[in-house]
Amino acid sequence: MTRDDLRILSTALGFMAVILKDVPNNKQTPRAVSIARLIESFCMVAAPDTTDRTPTGHDDGYTLEAIDTLIEKYKDELPDTGFAPLPYERRILLKFYDRLLHRKAQIAQTDFYVLGSDAELATQVWQLMDQEYQWGF
């Protein structure tokens, strides 16, 4: 079974679950998609060797803007469905984690970005580079 076959089957099962559950019309599509992604994720965990492990549309060459766009897509799903299934692959989850951690640090340092002098910025850059050197990176 290919990755696309699994996605089609999972989507069909998701829509069946919605039809059988009497979900209101305005919530049917988001709910079906959420169920489909849950089914797909379960299948990938339960039987990972039966499908192609390369997720459709994901590539190691993602730019920061592409990762940000994907993150915003998942965040947009939360209010509609109350759930946003994340990508199943570790390398993509790590990209999400790294980007979200970076964004969190930027938000926490907003005052420094706005009010910090060039000298303070240079000192911080030097300290971070020194730490990497100390840690052997």
N, C-alpha and C positions, 0 to 999 in steps of 0.2 A: 504494500500500500504506500503510495507516495504521500508527501505532505499535503498536496492539494486534495487528494482523495479523502484524507482524514478531515480536512477543513470542510469539505462539502458534506460528508457524513455527519460531522459534529453540528453543522448548521442545520441540517435537516432534523436531527434529533432535538436540537434546541427549539426549533419552531414547533415540533410536535408537542414538546413539554408545555409550551406556552398555550397552544390550542387546547390541550387537555386540562389546563389549570384555570381557564376562564379569566385570563389577564385582561384588564381594560384595554380598549383599542389603542389609546395614545401611549401605552407602555409596552405593547407587544414586541415591536422590533428591538428596542434596547434590551429587553428581558431575554428575548430569544438569542441575541448575539452574546449576552453574558453567559447564558447556559451553554451555548455552543463552545465558547472559549474554555469554560470549566471542563466540559467533556473532552475537548482537545488536549488541554493540559493534563487531565487525568490519564488519557491514553498515552501521552508522551512519557509520563512518569511510570505508569504500570507496564508498558511494553515499548521502551525506547528504541529497540532494535528493529521494530516493524515499520518504521517510517524514516524518511529522509530527515536527518537532523538539522538541515539548513533551513531556518525559518524564512518564509517568503517575505521579500521586501527588506530583509536585514542584511547588512554588510559591514565588515570590519572597517570600511572606509567612511563611516558616518562622521559628518562634521558636527561641531557643537550645536550649530543651528538645527541640524536634523534631529539630534538627540533632544534638544529643547522642544521641537515640534512634537515629537513622540510623547514626551512627558506631558505636554499640554493636552494632547489628545486623550491620554489616560485620565488626567485630572478633569477634563470636560465630561467624561463618562460617569464620574462619581455622583453628581447631583441627579442625573437621569435614572440611574439604576441602583445606586447605593453600593455599587461594586465595580471595580475596574481590574480585570485580570491582567496581570503583568506578563511580559514575555517569559517564557520558560527557560531560555538558555542562559547559563551562568555568565557568559561573556557579555551578553546584552544587559543583564541585570547589573553587572559590575559597571558598565557604562552609565546606566541610569544612576546608580549609587554615587559614582564619582562626580557626575554632573550635579546631582542634587546636593551633595556635600559641599561642592564648590559654591553653588548658589547660596546655600545656607551661610557659609563663611562670608560671602560678599554682603549679605544682608546684615550679618552681625557686625561687620566692619564699615557700615555705611558712613558713620561719622568720620572715620579715618580717611575714607576715599574722598570725602568732601572737604574736610578741614585739615588733613595731614599735610605738612610741608614736604617739599622735595627732599630735604635732608632726612626727615622722619621716614619717608618712603624708602630712600636709599638704605637707611639703617635696617629697616625691616627686611628688605631684599637680601642684604648681606647676611643677616642672621639666619634667614631661611636657607640660603645657599650653604652657609657654614654648617647648619644642622644636617643637610643632605650629605655633605662631605664627611661629617662625623659618623653618620649612619652607614656610610659606604655606598651611597647611591651614585 
